[in-house]
Amino acid sequence: MIRNRRDYLAAELDAAKQRVAVRDREKRRLDERRGSVMALLRSHGALEQFSKLQGETARKEVEVEFLRQRFEAAEQLEGTKNKLEIERNRLTLRLRRDFAEQKERLSEAILAFEETSKRLYESAGSMTVEETANGPQFQFPMQSSRNKGIKNMQIFCFDMMLMRLCVKRGIGTGFLVHDSHLFDGVDGRQVVSALKVGAETAKSLGFQYIVTMNEDDAFKEKIDGFDLNDYVLPVVLTDSKEDGGLFEFRF
């Protein structure tokens, strides 16, 4: 049995050697054929041309791949753009519907703004709210509206309008705080007029109006029935001494 196994393996080895020999002969034949073809190409200058064509083909393949990626990106961008356009149109329709439903509240807000503005200026400003593709657009037509002081008074009127609406609906914090920056560029007498309107509005509506203000020309102005000094709190912040500041911090 061992002898038969040995004979079988010897036969398999001989067969494998024969297959290797056949393949070696085929390899030599193909190498010779390749050599003759390359010699023929070289003799006619075709080999150089073939190399150039290979390089050009590689460059074109890279260019095609780049264009394919750009095309896919453009398709994706176009799809996203269409989705955004659809969403924008949906939001615009929703905004128009909200404007129609809130028409009375918008009118109330506009009237509240104009009422405060009339108490500050002979030629009162107004407020308009329009629906646009980018959302509600607020505009405040007023003479000399490019002036910084006028713009700040527009903010004052807007804040007072918001307080009126909040108090009426029982929402909000119950207080309004203005910093002295709001009155930058505003004439001293106009500042006093605004503070008078703020004090009267706060008293009539029942909210607290807080203003942090530096000592300036406003304290020199007087309006009948209104003295700004009557509304100054007893605690005054100052940095004129080393112990001045707020919560032990100096500014």
C-alpha beads as a LAMMPS data file, in Angstrom:
LAMMPS data file: protein, C-alpha beads

251 atoms
250 bonds

1 atom types
1 bond types

-500.0 500.0 xlo xhi
-500.0 500.0 ylo yhi
-500.0 500.0 zlo zhi

Masses

1 110.0

Atoms # bond

1 1 1 0.000 0.000 0.000
2 1 1 2.913 2.342 0.805
3 1 1 4.546 1.446 -2.524
4 1 1 1.378 2.284 -4.472
5 1 1 1.195 5.636 -2.706
6 1 1 4.803 6.373 -3.610
7 1 1 4.250 5.493 -7.258
8 1 1 1.194 7.791 -7.372
9 1 1 3.120 10.741 -5.942
10 1 1 6.001 10.164 -8.369
11 1 1 3.565 10.223 -11.276
12 1 1 1.995 13.447 -10.033
13 1 1 5.433 15.056 -9.693
14 1 1 6.354 14.078 -13.283
15 1 1 3.060 15.522 -14.554
16 1 1 3.642 18.782 -12.668
17 1 1 7.176 19.050 -14.138
18 1 1 5.790 18.559 -17.621
19 1 1 3.198 21.330 -17.071
20 1 1 5.919 23.682 -15.804
21 1 1 8.055 22.883 -18.871
22 1 1 5.112 23.616 -21.187
23 1 1 4.422 26.919 -19.501
24 1 1 8.103 27.917 -19.623
25 1 1 8.146 27.280 -23.370
26 1 1 4.944 29.339 -23.791
27 1 1 6.423 32.148 -21.699
28 1 1 9.601 32.202 -23.838
29 1 1 7.482 32.257 -26.993
30 1 1 5.405 35.183 -25.735
31 1 1 8.540 37.065 -24.604
32 1 1 10.025 36.620 -28.082
33 1 1 6.786 37.814 -29.656
34 1 1 6.675 40.845 -27.399
35 1 1 10.301 41.633 -28.184
36 1 1 9.657 41.480 -31.924
37 1 1 6.564 43.672 -31.625
38 1 1 8.406 46.262 -29.509
39 1 1 11.317 46.232 -31.983
40 1 1 8.896 46.830 -34.812
41 1 1 7.230 49.689 -32.952
42 1 1 10.602 51.192 -32.060
43 1 1 11.859 51.032 -35.621
44 1 1 8.838 52.981 -36.906
45 1 1 8.728 55.519 -34.016
46 1 1 5.397 54.105 -32.887
47 1 1 6.633 53.222 -29.395
48 1 1 7.210 56.863 -28.509
49 1 1 3.839 57.742 -29.958
50 1 1 2.251 54.906 -27.998
51 1 1 3.787 56.217 -24.744
52 1 1 2.463 59.705 -25.475
53 1 1 -0.995 58.315 -26.143
54 1 1 -0.867 56.388 -22.900
55 1 1 0.033 59.555 -20.987
56 1 1 -2.712 61.538 -22.735
57 1 1 -5.203 58.758 -22.002
58 1 1 -4.270 58.855 -18.310
59 1 1 -4.718 62.645 -18.215
60 1 1 -8.078 62.404 -19.944
61 1 1 -9.198 59.731 -17.479
62 1 1 -8.281 62.029 -14.586
63 1 1 -10.142 64.904 -16.268
64 1 1 -13.187 62.715 -16.874
65 1 1 -13.210 61.629 -13.221
66 1 1 -12.907 65.268 -12.097
67 1 1 -15.795 66.310 -14.352
68 1 1 -17.865 63.375 -13.135
69 1 1 -17.368 64.433 -9.528
70 1 1 -18.234 68.062 -10.380
71 1 1 -21.355 66.898 -12.192
72 1 1 -22.467 64.827 -9.213
73 1 1 -21.795 67.785 -6.898
74 1 1 -23.765 70.095 -9.216
75 1 1 -26.662 67.647 -9.289
76 1 1 -26.633 67.424 -5.499
77 1 1 -26.441 71.215 -5.186
78 1 1 -29.296 71.672 -7.654
79 1 1 -31.406 69.195 -5.700
80 1 1 -30.629 71.004 -2.455
81 1 1 -31.407 74.356 -4.111
82 1 1 -34.775 73.082 -5.314
83 1 1 -35.600 71.774 -1.848
84 1 1 -34.628 75.099 -0.286
85 1 1 -36.704 76.987 -2.842
86 1 1 -39.716 74.811 -2.078
87 1 1 -39.162 75.319 1.663
88 1 1 -38.779 79.083 1.190
89 1 1 -42.030 79.261 -0.775
90 1 1 -43.752 77.234 1.930
91 1 1 -42.470 79.565 4.642
92 1 1 -43.486 82.631 2.611
93 1 1 -47.035 81.299 2.281
94 1 1 -47.082 80.520 5.983
95 1 1 -45.843 84.038 6.761
96 1 1 -48.576 85.589 4.614
97 1 1 -51.169 83.459 6.361
98 1 1 -49.817 84.538 9.753
99 1 1 -49.925 88.182 8.671
100 1 1 -53.568 87.795 7.668
101 1 1 -54.424 86.033 10.923
102 1 1 -52.489 88.547 13.075
103 1 1 -53.661 91.633 11.212
104 1 1 -55.362 93.132 14.275
105 1 1 -52.326 92.585 16.500
106 1 1 -50.029 94.137 13.897
107 1 1 -52.288 97.177 13.699
108 1 1 -52.246 97.399 17.490
109 1 1 -48.444 97.292 17.534
110 1 1 -48.165 99.956 14.827
111 1 1 -50.544 102.277 16.669
112 1 1 -48.658 101.770 19.944
113 1 1 -45.369 102.657 18.230
114 1 1 -46.852 105.766 16.609
115 1 1 -48.430 106.882 19.886
116 1 1 -45.073 106.878 21.655
117 1 1 -43.389 108.544 18.687
118 1 1 -45.984 111.351 18.675
119 1 1 -45.117 112.142 22.283
120 1 1 -41.479 112.653 21.309
121 1 1 -41.681 114.394 17.945
122 1 1 -44.044 116.806 16.271
123 1 1 -43.692 114.787 13.066
124 1 1 -44.259 111.296 14.414
125 1 1 -42.572 108.306 12.884
126 1 1 -44.375 105.159 11.887
127 1 1 -43.697 101.439 11.757
128 1 1 -44.437 99.103 8.872
129 1 1 -44.107 95.338 8.775
130 1 1 -43.983 93.580 5.415
131 1 1 -43.711 89.929 4.516
132 1 1 -40.704 89.052 2.355
133 1 1 -38.994 85.877 1.191
134 1 1 -36.461 86.420 3.985
135 1 1 -39.086 86.850 6.700
136 1 1 -40.806 89.872 8.249
137 1 1 -39.194 93.190 7.384
138 1 1 -39.579 96.059 9.848
139 1 1 -39.228 99.626 8.613
140 1 1 -39.496 102.871 10.542
141 1 1 -40.069 105.854 8.214
142 1 1 -39.108 109.025 10.070
143 1 1 -37.487 112.334 9.228
144 1 1 -33.701 112.260 9.551
145 1 1 -33.906 108.549 10.305
146 1 1 -30.237 108.188 9.359
147 1 1 -29.287 110.279 12.355
148 1 1 -27.932 108.097 15.182
149 1 1 -30.045 109.858 17.802
150 1 1 -33.219 109.353 15.752
151 1 1 -32.382 105.672 15.269
152 1 1 -31.930 105.261 19.014
153 1 1 -35.300 106.887 19.657
154 1 1 -36.839 104.442 17.197
155 1 1 -35.509 101.660 19.415
156 1 1 -36.985 103.419 22.441
157 1 1 -40.410 103.619 20.776
158 1 1 -40.176 99.990 19.697
159 1 1 -39.336 98.834 23.228
160 1 1 -42.235 100.822 24.680
161 1 1 -44.536 99.290 22.091
162 1 1 -43.412 95.801 23.118
163 1 1 -44.021 96.598 26.781
164 1 1 -47.548 97.782 25.999
165 1 1 -48.338 94.542 24.191
166 1 1 -46.720 92.354 26.867
167 1 1 -48.508 94.069 29.754
168 1 1 -51.842 93.851 27.943
169 1 1 -51.402 90.097 27.450
170 1 1 -49.930 89.450 30.885
171 1 1 -46.601 88.176 29.588
172 1 1 -43.001 89.315 29.880
173 1 1 -40.692 90.161 32.759
174 1 1 -42.597 93.159 34.092
175 1 1 -39.647 95.497 33.704
176 1 1 -37.687 97.273 30.964
177 1 1 -34.010 98.234 31.204
178 1 1 -32.251 100.804 29.051
179 1 1 -28.548 101.630 29.115
180 1 1 -27.101 105.090 28.569
181 1 1 -25.868 103.976 25.124
182 1 1 -29.457 104.170 23.934
183 1 1 -29.335 107.930 24.404
184 1 1 -25.970 108.511 22.697
185 1 1 -26.284 111.248 20.109
186 1 1 -29.671 112.358 21.458
187 1 1 -30.213 115.983 22.465
188 1 1 -30.401 116.479 26.242
189 1 1 -33.930 117.859 26.136
190 1 1 -35.000 114.976 23.921
191 1 1 -33.508 112.534 26.436
192 1 1 -35.570 114.074 29.221
193 1 1 -38.688 113.892 27.039
194 1 1 -38.054 110.193 26.406
195 1 1 -37.498 109.501 30.106
196 1 1 -40.705 111.364 30.925
197 1 1 -42.608 109.214 28.415
198 1 1 -40.961 106.100 29.864
199 1 1 -41.859 107.038 33.448
200 1 1 -45.469 107.864 32.573
201 1 1 -45.876 104.719 30.467
202 1 1 -44.424 102.540 33.227
203 1 1 -46.723 104.108 35.814
204 1 1 -49.862 103.784 33.682
205 1 1 -49.171 100.188 32.664
206 1 1 -47.696 99.030 35.962
207 1 1 -44.211 97.889 34.953
208 1 1 -40.787 98.963 36.202
209 1 1 -38.610 101.128 33.961
210 1 1 -34.902 101.093 34.816
211 1 1 -32.298 103.325 33.156
212 1 1 -28.572 103.312 33.856
213 1 1 -27.256 106.709 32.852
214 1 1 -24.159 108.829 33.258
215 1 1 -24.511 112.341 34.599
216 1 1 -24.771 114.519 31.510
217 1 1 -26.697 117.409 29.989
218 1 1 -30.001 115.614 30.503
219 1 1 -29.906 116.493 34.200
220 1 1 -29.622 120.174 33.296
221 1 1 -32.833 120.146 31.261
222 1 1 -36.222 120.801 32.823
223 1 1 -39.692 119.931 31.582
224 1 1 -42.865 121.195 33.197
225 1 1 -44.178 118.611 35.626
226 1 1 -41.121 116.371 35.345
227 1 1 -37.867 116.572 37.259
228 1 1 -35.357 113.838 36.383
229 1 1 -33.689 114.119 39.778
230 1 1 -36.894 112.885 41.431
231 1 1 -36.370 109.494 39.790
232 1 1 -32.694 109.006 40.635
233 1 1 -32.140 106.137 43.064
234 1 1 -30.189 106.948 46.241
235 1 1 -27.437 104.456 45.329
236 1 1 -25.091 106.084 42.823
237 1 1 -22.265 104.141 41.164
238 1 1 -19.031 106.089 40.849
239 1 1 -15.398 105.396 40.099
240 1 1 -14.139 108.673 41.533
241 1 1 -12.855 106.844 44.641
242 1 1 -11.121 103.567 45.286
243 1 1 -14.195 102.059 46.971
244 1 1 -16.408 102.769 43.958
245 1 1 -17.733 100.111 41.605
246 1 1 -20.429 97.455 41.413
247 1 1 -20.317 94.247 43.441
248 1 1 -16.679 95.134 44.289
249 1 1 -15.760 95.373 40.603
250 1 1 -14.368 98.520 39.023
251 1 1 -15.074 99.343 35.384

Bonds

1 1 1 2
2 1 2 3
3 1 3 4
4 1 4 5
5 1 5 6
6 1 6 7
7 1 7 8
8 1 8 9
9 1 9 10
10 1 10 11
11 1 11 12
12 1 12 13
13 1 13 14
14 1 14 15
15 1 15 16
16 1 16 17
17 1 17 18
18 1 18 19
19 1 19 20
20 1 20 21
21 1 21 22
22 1 22 23
23 1 23 24
24 1 24 25
25 1 25 26
26 1 26 27
27 1 27 28
28 1 28 29
29 1 29 30
30 1 30 31
31 1 31 32
32 1 32 33
33 1 33 34
34 1 34 35
35 1 35 36
36 1 36 37
37 1 37 38
38 1 38 39
39 1 39 40
40 1 40 41
41 1 41 42
42 1 42 43
43 1 43 44
44 1 44 45
45 1 45 46
46 1 46 47
47 1 47 48
48 1 48 49
49 1 49 50
50 1 50 51
51 1 51 52
52 1 52 53
53 1 53 54
54 1 54 55
55 1 55 56
56 1 56 57
57 1 57 58
58 1 58 59
59 1 59 60
60 1 60 61
61 1 61 62
62 1 62 63
63 1 63 64
64 1 64 65
65 1 65 66
66 1 66 67
67 1 67 68
68 1 68 69
69 1 69 70
70 1 70 71
71 1 71 72
72 1 72 73
73 1 73 74
74 1 74 75
75 1 75 76
76 1 76 77
77 1 77 78
78 1 78 79
79 1 79 80
80 1 80 81
81 1 81 82
82 1 82 83
83 1 83 84
84 1 84 85
85 1 85 86
86 1 86 87
87 1 87 88
88 1 88 89
89 1 89 90
90 1 90 91
91 1 91 92
92 1 92 93
93 1 93 94
94 1 94 95
95 1 95 96
96 1 96 97
97 1 97 98
98 1 98 99
99 1 99 100
100 1 100 101
101 1 101 102
102 1 102 103
103 1 103 104
104 1 104 105
105 1 105 106
106 1 106 107
107 1 107 108
108 1 108 109
109 1 109 110
110 1 110 111
111 1 111 112
112 1 112 113
113 1 113 114
114 1 114 115
115 1 115 116
116 1 116 117
117 1 117 118
118 1 118 119
119 1 119 120
120 1 120 121
121 1 121 122
122 1 122 123
123 1 123 124
124 1 124 125
125 1 125 126
126 1 126 127
127 1 127 128
128 1 128 129
129 1 129 130
130 1 130 131
131 1 131 132
132 1 132 133
133 1 133 134
134 1 134 135
135 1 135 136
136 1 136 137
137 1 137 138
138 1 138 139
139 1 139 140
140 1 140 141
141 1 141 142
142 1 142 143
143 1 143 144
144 1 144 145
145 1 145 146
146 1 146 147
147 1 147 148
148 1 148 149
149 1 149 150
150 1 150 151
151 1 151 152
152 1 152 153
153 1 153 154
154 1 154 155
155 1 155 156
156 1 156 157
157 1 157 158
158 1 158 159
159 1 159 160
160 1 160 161
161 1 161 162
162 1 162 163
163 1 163 164
164 1 164 165
165 1 165 166
166 1 166 167
167 1 167 168
168 1 168 169
169 1 169 170
170 1 170 171
171 1 171 172
172 1 172 173
173 1 173 174
174 1 174 175
175 1 175 176
176 1 176 177
177 1 177 178
178 1 178 179
179 1 179 180
180 1 180 181
181 1 181 182
182 1 182 183
183 1 183 184
184 1 184 185
185 1 185 186
186 1 186 187
187 1 187 188
188 1 188 189
189 1 189 190
190 1 190 191
191 1 191 192
192 1 192 193
193 1 193 194
194 1 194 195
195 1 195 196
196 1 196 197
197 1 197 198
198 1 198 199
199 1 199 200
200 1 200 201
201 1 201 202
202 1 202 203
203 1 203 204
204 1 204 205
205 1 205 206
206 1 206 207
207 1 207 208
208 1 208 209
209 1 209 210
210 1 210 211
211 1 211 212
212 1 212 213
213 1 213 214
214 1 214 215
215 1 215 216
216 1 216 217
217 1 217 218
218 1 218 219
219 1 219 220
220 1 220 221
221 1 221 222
222 1 222 223
223 1 223 224
224 1 224 225
225 1 225 226
226 1 226 227
227 1 227 228
228 1 228 229
229 1 229 230
230 1 230 231
231 1 231 232
232 1 232 233
233 1 233 234
234 1 234 235
235 1 235 236
236 1 236 237
237 1 237 238
238 1 238 239
239 1 239 240
240 1 240 241
241 1 241 242
242 1 242 243
243 1 243 244
244 1 244 245
245 1 245 246
246 1 246 247
247 1 247 248
248 1 248 249
249 1 249 250
250 1 250 251
